[in-house]
Amino acid sequence: MAPQNEEYETAALEATDAPAGVPTERLDVRDLGPPKPLKRTLERLTDLSDDTVFVQVNDRAPQHLYPKLDDRGYEYETVEFESAVVTVIWRA
């Protein structure tokens, strides 16, 4: 059985240097074609407080997202699983 979204989120959060014990938001973009994952992720990030950790579940590493996160001052790490790629994003 494939892990559920919550299991991906928990495993990815534990595998990264993201802050613990803070609110999290999740967005599953596996079923969206480009450029929707990038656009929706950036839109959601603008609505979050600085202490919230954002978890994007995707079917591939979001290569085009990384420079945009760098430009906006976010920290991030990507963890690859068998059937999902999870990028954890937080404010430095």
N, CA, C and O atoms as a CHARMM CRD file, in Angstrom:
* protein
*
  368
    1    1 MET  N      0.84100  -1.18400   0.00000 PROA 1      0.00000
    2    1 MET  CA     0.00000   0.00000   0.00000 PROA 1      0.00000
    3    1 MET  C      0.88400   1.24500   0.00000 PROA 1      0.00000
    4    1 MET  O      1.85000   1.32300   0.75900 PROA 1      0.00000
    5    2 ALA  N      0.55700   2.20700  -0.84100 PROA 2      0.00000
    6    2 ALA  CA     1.32800   3.44900  -0.92600 PROA 2      0.00000
    7    2 ALA  C      1.02100   4.33300   0.27600 PROA 2      0.00000
    8    2 ALA  O     -0.10400   4.34100   0.77600 PROA 2      0.00000
    9    3 PRO  N      2.02200   5.07600   0.73800 PROA 3      0.00000
   10    3 PRO  CA     1.78100   5.97900   1.86600 PROA 3      0.00000
   11    3 PRO  C      0.75100   7.04400   1.49700 PROA 3      0.00000
   12    3 PRO  O      0.62900   7.43700   0.33700 PROA 3      0.00000
   13    4 GLN  N      0.02700   7.49300   2.49400 PROA 4      0.00000
   14    4 GLN  CA    -0.94500   8.57300   2.31800 PROA 4      0.00000
   15    4 GLN  C     -0.21800   9.90900   2.44100 PROA 4      0.00000
   16    4 GLN  O      0.92300   9.96000   2.90200 PROA 4      0.00000
   17    5 ASN  N     -0.87200  10.97600   2.03200 PROA 5      0.00000
   18    5 ASN  CA    -0.27400  12.30700   2.08300 PROA 5      0.00000
   19    5 ASN  C      0.26900  12.65300   3.45600 PROA 5      0.00000
   20    5 ASN  O      1.35900  13.21500   3.56200 PROA 5      0.00000
   21    6 GLU  N     -0.47400  12.32700   4.51700 PROA 6      0.00000
   22    6 GLU  CA    -0.02900  12.65400   5.86100 PROA 6      0.00000
   23    6 GLU  C      1.26500  11.92200   6.20000 PROA 6      0.00000
   24    6 GLU  O      2.11900  12.46700   6.89900 PROA 6      0.00000
   25    7 GLU  N      1.41600  10.69700   5.71400 PROA 7      0.00000
   26    7 GLU  CA     2.64300   9.93600   5.96500 PROA 7      0.00000
   27    7 GLU  C      3.82400  10.54800   5.22400 PROA 7      0.00000
   28    7 GLU  O      4.93200  10.59700   5.75800 PROA 7      0.00000
   29    8 TYR  N      3.59900  11.01200   4.00600 PROA 8      0.00000
   30    8 TYR  CA     4.66000  11.70700   3.27600 PROA 8      0.00000
   31    8 TYR  C      5.08300  12.95500   4.04300 PROA 8      0.00000
   32    8 TYR  O      6.27100  13.22400   4.22000 PROA 8      0.00000
   33    9 GLU  N      4.08800  13.70400   4.49100 PROA 9      0.00000
   34    9 GLU  CA     4.36800  14.94900   5.20700 PROA 9      0.00000
   35    9 GLU  C      5.18400  14.67500   6.46800 PROA 9      0.00000
   36    9 GLU  O      6.19500  15.33500   6.71000 PROA 9      0.00000
   37   10 THR  N      4.75600  13.72000   7.25800 PROA 10     0.00000
   38   10 THR  CA     5.45900  13.40000   8.50100 PROA 10     0.00000
   39   10 THR  C      6.87700  12.93400   8.22900 PROA 10     0.00000
   40   10 THR  O      7.81600  13.39700   8.87600 PROA 10     0.00000
   41   11 ALA  N      7.04300  12.03100   7.29000 PROA 11     0.00000
   42   11 ALA  CA     8.37700  11.51000   6.97600 PROA 11     0.00000
   43   11 ALA  C      9.28700  12.60700   6.43900 PROA 11     0.00000
   44   11 ALA  O     10.46000  12.67400   6.80800 PROA 11     0.00000
   45   12 ALA  N      8.76100  13.46300   5.57700 PROA 12     0.00000
   46   12 ALA  CA     9.58000  14.54300   5.01100 PROA 12     0.00000
   47   12 ALA  C      9.97300  15.54500   6.07900 PROA 12     0.00000
   48   12 ALA  O     11.12000  15.98900   6.11800 PROA 12     0.00000
   49   13 LEU  N      9.03400  15.91000   6.95100 PROA 13     0.00000
   50   13 LEU  CA     9.35100  16.85600   8.01700 PROA 13     0.00000
   51   13 LEU  C     10.44300  16.31100   8.93100 PROA 13     0.00000
   52   13 LEU  O     11.32200  17.05500   9.36300 PROA 13     0.00000
   53   14 GLU  N     10.38800  15.02400   9.22200 PROA 14     0.00000
   54   14 GLU  CA    11.40400  14.40100  10.08000 PROA 14     0.00000
   55   14 GLU  C     12.76200  14.32100   9.39600 PROA 14     0.00000
   56   14 GLU  O     13.79300  14.30000  10.06900 PROA 14     0.00000
   57   15 ALA  N     12.77600  14.27500   8.07000 PROA 15     0.00000
   58   15 ALA  CA    14.02800  14.10700   7.31700 PROA 15     0.00000
   59   15 ALA  C     14.70800  15.43400   6.98200 PROA 15     0.00000
   60   15 ALA  O     15.81300  15.44100   6.43900 PROA 15     0.00000
   61   16 THR  N     14.06200  16.55000   7.30000 PROA 16     0.00000
   62   16 THR  CA    14.61600  17.85300   6.93900 PROA 16     0.00000
   63   16 THR  C     14.97100  18.65800   8.18300 PROA 16     0.00000
   64   16 THR  O     14.72500  18.23400   9.31200 PROA 16     0.00000
   65   17 ASP  N     15.54900  19.82000   7.95000 PROA 17     0.00000
   66   17 ASP  CA    15.88200  20.74200   9.03100 PROA 17     0.00000
   67   17 ASP  C     14.77300  21.75400   9.28500 PROA 17     0.00000
   68   17 ASP  O     15.00600  22.77000   9.94000 PROA 17     0.00000
   69   18 ALA  N     13.58200  21.49800   8.78500 PROA 18     0.00000
   70   18 ALA  CA    12.45500  22.41100   8.98400 PROA 18     0.00000
   71   18 ALA  C     12.14600  22.52100  10.47900 PROA 18     0.00000
   72   18 ALA  O     12.32700  21.55600  11.22100 PROA 18     0.00000
   73   19 PRO  N     11.68400  23.68300  10.91700 PROA 19     0.00000
   74   19 PRO  CA    11.33900  23.84700  12.32900 PROA 19     0.00000
   75   19 PRO  C     10.26300  22.85000  12.74800 PROA 19     0.00000
   76   19 PRO  O      9.34400  22.54900  11.98600 PROA 19     0.00000
   77   20 ALA  N     10.39600  22.34900  13.96200 PROA 20     0.00000
   78   20 ALA  CA     9.41700  21.40200  14.49900 PROA 20     0.00000
   79   20 ALA  C      8.44400  22.14300  15.40400 PROA 20     0.00000
   80   20 ALA  O      8.75800  23.21000  15.93300 PROA 20     0.00000
   81   21 GLY  N      7.26900  21.56700  15.57400 PROA 21     0.00000
   82   21 GLY  CA     6.29800  22.11700  16.49200 PROA 21     0.00000
   83   21 GLY  C      5.64800  23.40600  16.04000 PROA 21     0.00000
   84   21 GLY  O      5.17400  24.19000  16.86200 PROA 21     0.00000
   85   22 VAL  N      5.62300  23.63000  14.72800 PROA 22     0.00000
   86   22 VAL  CA     4.98200  24.82500  14.17200 PROA 22     0.00000
   87   22 VAL  C      3.84900  24.37500  13.24800 PROA 22     0.00000
   88   22 VAL  O      3.79900  23.21000  12.85500 PROA 22     0.00000
   89   23 PRO  N      2.94700  25.28400  12.90300 PROA 23     0.00000
   90   23 PRO  CA     1.86900  24.90300  11.98000 PROA 23     0.00000
   91   23 PRO  C      2.42300  24.47700  10.62100 PROA 23     0.00000
   92   23 PRO  O      3.46500  24.96500  10.18300 PROA 23     0.00000
   93   24 THR  N      1.72000  23.56700   9.96700 PROA 24     0.00000
   94   24 THR  CA     2.09400  23.14600   8.62000 PROA 24     0.00000
   95   24 THR  C      0.89200  23.28100   7.69200 PROA 24     0.00000
   96   24 THR  O     -0.26000  23.17500   8.11400 PROA 24     0.00000
   97   25 GLU  N      1.18700  23.51200   6.44300 PROA 25     0.00000
   98   25 GLU  CA     0.19400  23.53500   5.36900 PROA 25     0.00000
   99   25 GLU  C      0.68400  22.58200   4.29500 PROA 25     0.00000
  100   25 GLU  O      1.88500  22.49600   4.03700 PROA 25     0.00000
  101   26 ARG  N     -0.23700  21.86900   3.66800 PROA 26     0.00000
  102   26 ARG  CA     0.14400  20.89900   2.63900 PROA 26     0.00000
  103   26 ARG  C     -0.60300  21.20700   1.35100 PROA 26     0.00000
  104   26 ARG  O     -1.76200  21.62100   1.36500 PROA 26     0.00000
  105   27 LEU  N      0.09200  20.99500   0.23900 PROA 27     0.00000
  106   27 LEU  CA    -0.51700  21.14200  -1.08200 PROA 27     0.00000
  107   27 LEU  C     -0.04500  19.98300  -1.95200 PROA 27     0.00000
  108   27 LEU  O      1.15300  19.80800  -2.17100 PROA 27     0.00000
  109   28 ASP  N     -0.99200  19.19600  -2.44300 PROA 28     0.00000
  110   28 ASP  CA    -0.67600  18.07000  -3.32700 PROA 28     0.00000
  111   28 ASP  C     -0.88900  18.54100  -4.76500 PROA 28     0.00000
  112   28 ASP  O     -2.01100  18.84900  -5.16800 PROA 28     0.00000
  113   29 VAL  N      0.19500  18.59200  -5.53000 PROA 29     0.00000
  114   29 VAL  CA     0.13300  19.06800  -6.91400 PROA 29     0.00000
  115   29 VAL  C      0.47200  17.97000  -7.92000 PROA 29     0.00000
  116   29 VAL  O      0.76300  18.26000  -9.08100 PROA 29     0.00000
  117   30 ARG  N      0.43500  16.72600  -7.48600 PROA 30     0.00000
  118   30 ARG  CA     0.81600  15.61700  -8.36700 PROA 30     0.00000
  119   30 ARG  C     -0.03900  15.52600  -9.61500 PROA 30     0.00000
  120   30 ARG  O      0.44500  15.07400 -10.65300 PROA 30     0.00000
  121   31 ASP  N     -1.28600  15.93700  -9.54800 PROA 31     0.00000
  122   31 ASP  CA    -2.19100  15.80000 -10.69300 PROA 31     0.00000
  123   31 ASP  C     -2.24600  17.04100 -11.57500 PROA 31     0.00000
  124   31 ASP  O     -3.02000  17.08700 -12.53000 PROA 31     0.00000
  125   32 LEU  N     -1.43100  18.04700 -11.26500 PROA 32     0.00000
  126   32 LEU  CA    -1.45900  19.29700 -12.02900 PROA 32     0.00000
  127   32 LEU  C     -0.31300  19.35700 -13.03000 PROA 32     0.00000
  128   32 LEU  O      0.81300  18.96500 -12.72600 PROA 32     0.00000
  129   33 GLY  N     -0.60800  19.84500 -14.21000 PROA 33     0.00000
  130   33 GLY  CA     0.43600  20.03600 -15.21200 PROA 33     0.00000
  131   33 GLY  C      1.09700  21.39700 -15.03300 PROA 33     0.00000
  132   33 GLY  O      0.51100  22.31800 -14.46600 PROA 33     0.00000
  133   34 PRO  N      2.33800  21.50600 -15.53200 PROA 34     0.00000
  134   34 PRO  CA     3.05000  22.78500 -15.44100 PROA 34     0.00000
  135   34 PRO  C      2.27200  23.86700 -16.18600 PROA 34     0.00000
  136   34 PRO  O      1.63900  23.56500 -17.19700 PROA 34     0.00000
  137   35 PRO  N      2.29700  25.07700 -15.73500 PROA 35     0.00000
  138   35 PRO  CA     3.03100  25.63500 -14.58700 PROA 35     0.00000
  139   35 PRO  C      2.19400  25.72300 -13.31300 PROA 35     0.00000
  140   35 PRO  O      2.55600  26.44800 -12.38600 PROA 35     0.00000
  141   36 LYS  N      1.07700  24.99100 -13.25600 PROA 36     0.00000
  142   36 LYS  CA     0.16700  25.11600 -12.11200 PROA 36     0.00000
  143   36 LYS  C      0.81400  24.79300 -10.75800 PROA 36     0.00000
  144   36 LYS  O      0.54900  25.51700  -9.79900 PROA 36     0.00000
  145   37 PRO  N      1.65000  23.74400 -10.62100 PROA 37     0.00000
  146   37 PRO  CA     2.26300  23.49400  -9.31000 PROA 37     0.00000
  147   37 PRO  C      3.09600  24.68000  -8.81200 PROA 37     0.00000
  148   37 PRO  O      3.02200  25.04600  -7.64000 PROA 37     0.00000
  149   38 LEU  N      3.87700  25.26600  -9.69500 PROA 38     0.00000
  150   38 LEU  CA     4.70000  26.42000  -9.33600 PROA 38     0.00000
  151   38 LEU  C      3.81800  27.59000  -8.92200 PROA 38     0.00000
  152   38 LEU  O      4.03700  28.20000  -7.87600 PROA 38     0.00000
  153   39 LYS  N      2.83900  27.89700  -9.73100 PROA 39     0.00000
  154   39 LYS  CA     1.95800  29.03500  -9.47400 PROA 39     0.00000
  155   39 LYS  C      1.17500  28.85000  -8.18100 PROA 39     0.00000
  156   39 LYS  O      1.10900  29.76700  -7.36200 PROA 39     0.00000
  157   40 ARG  N      0.59100  27.69500  -7.99300 PROA 40     0.00000
  158   40 ARG  CA    -0.21900  27.45900  -6.78200 PROA 40     0.00000
  159   40 ARG  C      0.63700  27.46700  -5.52000 PROA 40     0.00000
  160   40 ARG  O      0.20400  27.95900  -4.47800 PROA 40     0.00000
  161   41 THR  N      1.83500  26.93100  -5.60800 PROA 41     0.00000
  162   41 THR  CA     2.73000  26.93400  -4.44500 PROA 41     0.00000
  163   41 THR  C      3.09500  28.36000  -4.06500 PROA 41     0.00000
  164   41 THR  O      3.01100  28.72600  -2.89200 PROA 41     0.00000
  165   42 LEU  N      3.49600  29.16400  -5.02900 PROA 42     0.00000
  166   42 LEU  CA     3.88400  30.54500  -4.73200 PROA 42     0.00000
  167   42 LEU  C      2.69300  31.34900  -4.20500 PROA 42     0.00000
  168   42 LEU  O      2.85600  32.17900  -3.31000 PROA 42     0.00000
  169   43 GLU  N      1.50800  31.11200  -4.74700 PROA 43     0.00000
  170   43 GLU  CA     0.31500  31.80400  -4.25400 PROA 43     0.00000
  171   43 GLU  C      0.02600  31.43400  -2.80500 PROA 43     0.00000
  172   43 GLU  O     -0.28100  32.30200  -1.98800 PROA 43     0.00000
  173   44 ARG  N      0.12200  30.16000  -2.49000 PROA 44     0.00000
  174   44 ARG  CA    -0.15700  29.70900  -1.11700 PROA 44     0.00000
  175   44 ARG  C      0.88000  30.25100  -0.14200 PROA 44     0.00000
  176   44 ARG  O      0.54200  30.61600   0.98400 PROA 44     0.00000
  177   45 LEU  N      2.13400  30.30600  -0.56400 PROA 45     0.00000
  178   45 LEU  CA     3.18400  30.80500   0.32900 PROA 45     0.00000
  179   45 LEU  C      2.93500  32.25200   0.73300 PROA 45     0.00000
  180   45 LEU  O      3.23100  32.63700   1.86400 PROA 45     0.00000
  181   46 THR  N      2.39500  33.05600  -0.17700 PROA 46     0.00000
  182   46 THR  CA     2.15900  34.46500   0.15300 PROA 46     0.00000
  183   46 THR  C      1.06700  34.62000   1.20400 PROA 46     0.00000
  184   46 THR  O      1.01200  35.64300   1.88600 PROA 46     0.00000
  185   47 ASP  N      0.20400  33.62900   1.34400 PROA 47     0.00000
  186   47 ASP  CA    -0.89300  33.68800   2.30900 PROA 47     0.00000
  187   47 ASP  C     -0.51800  33.14300   3.68600 PROA 47     0.00000
  188   47 ASP  O     -1.30400  33.26400   4.62600 PROA 47     0.00000
  189   48 LEU  N      0.65900  32.54900   3.82300 PROA 48     0.00000
  190   48 LEU  CA     1.03500  31.89200   5.07700 PROA 48     0.00000
  191   48 LEU  C      1.80500  32.82600   6.00200 PROA 48     0.00000
  192   48 LEU  O      2.51400  33.72400   5.54700 PROA 48     0.00000
  193   49 SER  N      1.65800  32.60500   7.29400 PROA 49     0.00000
  194   49 SER  CA     2.47300  33.34200   8.25600 PROA 49     0.00000
  195   49 SER  C      3.90900  32.80900   8.19900 PROA 49     0.00000
  196   49 SER  O      4.14800  31.68700   7.75200 PROA 49     0.00000
  197   50 ASP  N      4.84300  33.61700   8.65000 PROA 50     0.00000
  198   50 ASP  CA     6.26100  33.25400   8.56500 PROA 50     0.00000
  199   50 ASP  C      6.63600  32.03700   9.40500 PROA 50     0.00000
  200   50 ASP  O      7.67400  31.42200   9.16200 PROA 50     0.00000
  201   51 ASP  N      5.81000  31.67700  10.39100 PROA 51     0.00000
  202   51 ASP  CA     6.14700  30.52000  11.22400 PROA 51     0.00000
  203   51 ASP  C      5.52200  29.22000  10.72000 PROA 51     0.00000
  204   51 ASP  O      5.66300  28.18100  11.36400 PROA 51     0.00000
  205   52 THR  N      4.84000  29.26400   9.58900 PROA 52     0.00000
  206   52 THR  CA     4.21700  28.06200   9.02600 PROA 52     0.00000
  207   52 THR  C      5.17600  27.36600   8.07000 PROA 52     0.00000
  208   52 THR  O      5.82300  28.00800   7.24200 PROA 52     0.00000
  209   53 VAL  N      5.25800  26.05200   8.19300 PROA 53     0.00000
  210   53 VAL  CA     6.05000  25.23100   7.27700 PROA 53     0.00000
  211   53 VAL  C      5.10500  24.71800   6.19300 PROA 53     0.00000
  212   53 VAL  O      4.03100  24.19200   6.48500 PROA 53     0.00000
  213   54 PHE  N      5.52000  24.87700   4.94700 PROA 54     0.00000
  214   54 PHE  CA     4.70800  24.47100   3.80400 PROA 54     0.00000
  215   54 PHE  C      5.25900  23.17200   3.22400 PROA 54     0.00000
  216   54 PHE  O      6.46900  23.02100   3.05800 PROA 54     0.00000
  217   55 VAL  N      4.36500  22.24300   2.91900 PROA 55     0.00000
  218   55 VAL  CA     4.75300  20.94300   2.38300 PROA 55     0.00000
  219   55 VAL  C      4.08200  20.75900   1.02800 PROA 55     0.00000
  220   55 VAL  O      2.85600  20.69100   0.93400 PROA 55     0.00000
  221   56 GLN  N      4.90300  20.67700  -0.02400 PROA 56     0.00000
  222   56 GLN  CA     4.38100  20.44700  -1.36800 PROA 56     0.00000
  223   56 GLN  C      4.63200  18.98100  -1.73800 PROA 56     0.00000
  224   56 GLN  O      5.76700  18.50800  -1.69000 PROA 56     0.00000
  225   57 VAL  N      3.56000  18.27000  -2.10700 PROA 57     0.00000
  226   57 VAL  CA     3.66300  16.88200  -2.57200 PROA 57     0.00000
  227   57 VAL  C      3.54500  16.92300  -4.09100 PROA 57     0.00000
  228   57 VAL  O      2.56100  17.42600  -4.63400 PROA 57     0.00000
  229   58 ASN  N      4.55500  16.39000  -4.76700 PROA 58     0.00000
  230   58 ASN  CA     4.62900  16.48400  -6.21700 PROA 58     0.00000
  231   58 ASN  C      5.02800  15.12500  -6.78500 PROA 58     0.00000
  232   58 ASN  O      5.36700  14.21000  -6.03400 PROA 58     0.00000
  233   59 ASP  N      4.98700  14.99500  -8.10200 PROA 59     0.00000
  234   59 ASP  CA     5.44200  13.76000  -8.73800 PROA 59     0.00000
  235   59 ASP  C      6.88100  13.89000  -9.25400 PROA 59     0.00000
  236   59 ASP  O      7.44300  12.94200  -9.80200 PROA 59     0.00000
  237   60 ARG  N      7.46500  15.07900  -9.06900 PROA 60     0.00000
  238   60 ARG  CA     8.86100  15.30800  -9.49700 PROA 60     0.00000
  239   60 ARG  C      9.43000  16.44300  -8.66800 PROA 60     0.00000
  240   60 ARG  O      8.68400  17.20100  -8.04800 PROA 60     0.00000
  241   61 ALA  N     10.74300  16.56200  -8.65500 PROA 61     0.00000
  242   61 ALA  CA    11.38600  17.67800  -7.96000 PROA 61     0.00000
  243   61 ALA  C     11.03000  18.97900  -8.67600 PROA 61     0.00000
  244   61 ALA  O     11.15500  19.05700  -9.89900 PROA 61     0.00000
  245   62 PRO  N     10.59400  19.99000  -7.95200 PROA 62     0.00000
  246   62 PRO  CA    10.16500  21.24400  -8.56800 PROA 62     0.00000
  247   62 PRO  C     11.34900  22.16200  -8.89100 PROA 62     0.00000
  248   62 PRO  O     11.55400  23.18100  -8.23200 PROA 62     0.00000
  249   63 GLN  N     12.10700  21.79600  -9.89100 PROA 63     0.00000
  250   63 GLN  CA    13.34600  22.50900 -10.24000 PROA 63     0.00000
  251   63 GLN  C     13.13900  23.99700 -10.49900 PROA 63     0.00000
  252   63 GLN  O     13.98700  24.80900 -10.12900 PROA 63     0.00000
  253   64 HSD  N     12.03800  24.36300 -11.12200 PROA 64     0.00000
  254   64 HSD  CA    11.78800  25.77200 -11.43500 PROA 64     0.00000
  255   64 HSD  C     11.34500  26.57600 -10.20200 PROA 64     0.00000
  256   64 HSD  O     11.40200  27.80500 -10.19500 PROA 64     0.00000
  257   65 LEU  N     10.90600  25.86300  -9.17300 PROA 65     0.00000
  258   65 LEU  CA    10.49200  26.52400  -7.93900 PROA 65     0.00000
  259   65 LEU  C     11.69300  26.96900  -7.09900 PROA 65     0.00000
  260   65 LEU  O     11.64000  28.01100  -6.44600 PROA 65     0.00000
  261   66 TYR  N     12.76200  26.19300  -7.11300 PROA 66     0.00000
  262   66 TYR  CA    13.90100  26.46700  -6.22700 PROA 66     0.00000
  263   66 TYR  C     14.47100  27.88400  -6.36200 PROA 66     0.00000
  264   66 TYR  O     14.66100  28.54500  -5.34100 PROA 66     0.00000
  265   67 PRO  N     14.75200  28.38000  -7.57000 PROA 67     0.00000
  266   67 PRO  CA    15.29800  29.74500  -7.65100 PROA 67     0.00000
  267   67 PRO  C     14.31700  30.80600  -7.15000 PROA 67     0.00000
  268   67 PRO  O     14.73200  31.82900  -6.60600 PROA 67     0.00000
  269   68 LYS  N     13.02400  30.56300  -7.33300 PROA 68     0.00000
  270   68 LYS  CA    12.02400  31.51000  -6.85400 PROA 68     0.00000
  271   68 LYS  C     11.97700  31.52100  -5.32900 PROA 68     0.00000
  272   68 LYS  O     11.78100  32.57100  -4.71700 PROA 68     0.00000
  273   69 LEU  N     12.15700  30.35700  -4.72000 PROA 69     0.00000
  274   69 LEU  CA    12.21800  30.28800  -3.25800 PROA 69     0.00000
  275   69 LEU  C     13.47000  31.00400  -2.74700 PROA 69     0.00000
  276   69 LEU  O     13.41500  31.73400  -1.75700 PROA 69     0.00000
  277   70 ASP  N     14.59000  30.79100  -3.42600 PROA 70     0.00000
  278   70 ASP  CA    15.83500  31.47700  -3.04900 PROA 70     0.00000
  279   70 ASP  C     15.64000  32.99000  -3.10300 PROA 70     0.00000
  280   70 ASP  O     16.03600  33.70700  -2.18400 PROA 70     0.00000
  281   71 ASP  N     15.03000  33.46900  -4.18100 PROA 71     0.00000
  282   71 ASP  CA    14.80200  34.90300  -4.35600 PROA 71     0.00000
  283   71 ASP  C     13.91900  35.48300  -3.25900 PROA 71     0.00000
  284   71 ASP  O     14.06500  36.65100  -2.89700 PROA 71     0.00000
  285   72 ARG  N     13.00600  34.67700  -2.72900 PROA 72     0.00000
  286   72 ARG  CA    12.05200  35.15800  -1.72800 PROA 72     0.00000
  287   72 ARG  C     12.52000  34.89000  -0.29000 PROA 72     0.00000
  288   72 ARG  O     11.80300  35.20400   0.66100 PROA 72     0.00000
  289   73 GLY  N     13.70800  34.31800  -0.12900 PROA 73     0.00000
  290   73 GLY  CA    14.26500  34.11100   1.21000 PROA 73     0.00000
  291   73 GLY  C     13.76600  32.89300   1.95500 PROA 73     0.00000
  292   73 GLY  O     13.80100  32.86500   3.18500 PROA 73     0.00000
  293   74 TYR  N     13.30100  31.88600   1.23700 PROA 74     0.00000
  294   74 TYR  CA    12.84300  30.65800   1.88000 PROA 74     0.00000
  295   74 TYR  C     13.97100  29.64100   1.96500 PROA 74     0.00000
  296   74 TYR  O     14.87600  29.62100   1.13100 PROA 74     0.00000
  297   75 GLU  N     13.89800  28.80300   2.98500 PROA 75     0.00000
  298   75 GLU  CA    14.72000  27.60000   3.07300 PROA 75     0.00000
  299   75 GLU  C     13.84500  26.45200   2.57200 PROA 75     0.00000
  300   75 GLU  O     12.61900  26.52000   2.65800 PROA 75     0.00000
  301   76 TYR  N     14.47000  25.40800   2.05200 PROA 76     0.00000
  302   76 TYR  CA    13.68200  24.28300   1.55800 PROA 76     0.00000
  303   76 TYR  C     14.56100  23.04800   1.43800 PROA 76     0.00000
  304   76 TYR  O     15.78000  23.13900   1.29100 PROA 76     0.00000
  305   77 GLU  N     13.92100  21.91100   1.50400 PROA 77     0.00000
  306   77 GLU  CA    14.57600  20.62900   1.25400 PROA 77     0.00000
  307   77 GLU  C     13.56300  19.73100   0.56500 PROA 77     0.00000
  308   77 GLU  O     12.36700  19.78500   0.85000 PROA 77     0.00000
  309   78 THR  N     14.06100  18.90700  -0.34300 PROA 78     0.00000
  310   78 THR  CA    13.21500  17.96900  -1.06600 PROA 78     0.00000
  311   78 THR  C     13.58900  16.54900  -0.67700 PROA 78     0.00000
  312   78 THR  O     14.76600  16.19200  -0.61800 PROA 78     0.00000
  313   79 VAL  N     12.56500  15.74500  -0.41300 PROA 79     0.00000
  314   79 VAL  CA    12.74200  14.34000  -0.04700 PROA 79     0.00000
  315   79 VAL  C     11.99300  13.51200  -1.07500 PROA 79     0.00000
  316   79 VAL  O     10.80900  13.73700  -1.32300 PROA 79     0.00000
  317   80 GLU  N     12.68900  12.55000  -1.67300 PROA 80     0.00000
  318   80 GLU  CA    12.06000  11.71000  -2.69200 PROA 80     0.00000
  319   80 GLU  C     11.62200  10.37900  -2.10000 PROA 80     0.00000
  320   80 GLU  O     12.38600   9.69300  -1.42000 PROA 80     0.00000
  321   81 PHE  N     10.36900  10.03500  -2.37700 PROA 81     0.00000
  322   81 PHE  CA     9.79600   8.76200  -1.99000 PROA 81     0.00000
  323   81 PHE  C      9.50000   7.97600  -3.26300 PROA 81     0.00000
  324   81 PHE  O      9.65000   8.50100  -4.36600 PROA 81     0.00000
  325   82 GLU  N      9.08700   6.73500  -3.11600 PROA 82     0.00000
  326   82 GLU  CA     8.83300   5.88900  -4.28100 PROA 82     0.00000
  327   82 GLU  C      7.75400   6.46800  -5.19800 PROA 82     0.00000
  328   82 GLU  O      7.89100   6.41100  -6.42000 PROA 82     0.00000
  329   83 SER  N      6.69300   7.01900  -4.62800 PROA 83     0.00000
  330   83 SER  CA     5.59800   7.50800  -5.46900 PROA 83     0.00000
  331   83 SER  C      5.28100   8.98600  -5.27300 PROA 83     0.00000
  332   83 SER  O      4.21400   9.44900  -5.67600 PROA 83     0.00000
  333   84 ALA  N      6.19600   9.72700  -4.66000 PROA 84     0.00000
  334   84 ALA  CA     5.99300  11.16700  -4.48600 PROA 84     0.00000
  335   84 ALA  C      7.32100  11.84200  -4.17900 PROA 84     0.00000
  336   84 ALA  O      8.25500  11.22500  -3.66800 PROA 84     0.00000
  337   85 VAL  N      7.37600  13.11400  -4.50200 PROA 85     0.00000
  338   85 VAL  CA     8.51600  13.95800  -4.15100 PROA 85     0.00000
  339   85 VAL  C      7.96200  15.07300  -3.27600 PROA 85     0.00000
  340   85 VAL  O      7.05000  15.79300  -3.68500 PROA 85     0.00000
  341   86 VAL  N      8.50900  15.21800  -2.07400 PROA 86     0.00000
  342   86 VAL  CA     7.97300  16.16800  -1.10600 PROA 86     0.00000
  343   86 VAL  C      9.01200  17.26200  -0.86400 PROA 86     0.00000
  344   86 VAL  O     10.15600  16.98200  -0.50500 PROA 86     0.00000
  345   87 THR  N      8.59100  18.51600  -1.06600 PROA 87     0.00000
  346   87 THR  CA     9.44800  19.66100  -0.80100 PROA 87     0.00000
  347   87 THR  C      8.88800  20.38600   0.41000 PROA 87     0.00000
  348   87 THR  O      7.72900  20.79800   0.43200 PROA 87     0.00000
  349   88 VAL  N      9.74100  20.53000   1.41600 PROA 88     0.00000
  350   88 VAL  CA     9.37700  21.22100   2.65000 PROA 88     0.00000
  351   88 VAL  C      9.97900  22.61900   2.58300 PROA 88     0.00000
  352   88 VAL  O     11.17400  22.77800   2.33100 PROA 88     0.00000
  353   89 ILE  N      9.14700  23.63000   2.80900 PROA 89     0.00000
  354   89 ILE  CA     9.54500  25.03300   2.62300 PROA 89     0.00000
  355   89 ILE  C      9.23700  25.80300   3.90700 PROA 89     0.00000
  356   89 ILE  O      8.16000  25.66500   4.48700 PROA 89     0.00000
  357   90 TRP  N     10.21400  26.62300   4.34300 PROA 90     0.00000
  358   90 TRP  CA    10.00100  27.43500   5.53100 PROA 90     0.00000
  359   90 TRP  C     10.81900  28.70500   5.44600 PROA 90     0.00000
  360   90 TRP  O     11.76000  28.80700   4.65800 PROA 90     0.00000
  361   91 ARG  N     10.44500  29.68000   6.27500 PROA 91     0.00000
  362   91 ARG  CA    11.18500  30.93800   6.36000 PROA 91     0.00000
  363   91 ARG  C     12.43500  30.72200   7.19800 PROA 91     0.00000
  364   91 ARG  O     12.40100  30.04800   8.22700 PROA 91     0.00000
  365   92 ALA  N     13.53600  31.30200   6.74400 PROA 92     0.00000
  366   92 ALA  CA    14.79700  31.16400   7.49100 PROA 92     0.00000
  367   92 ALA  C     14.73600  31.93400   8.78400 PROA 92     0.00000
  368   92 ALA  O     15.70200  31.93800   9.54700 PROA 92     0.00000
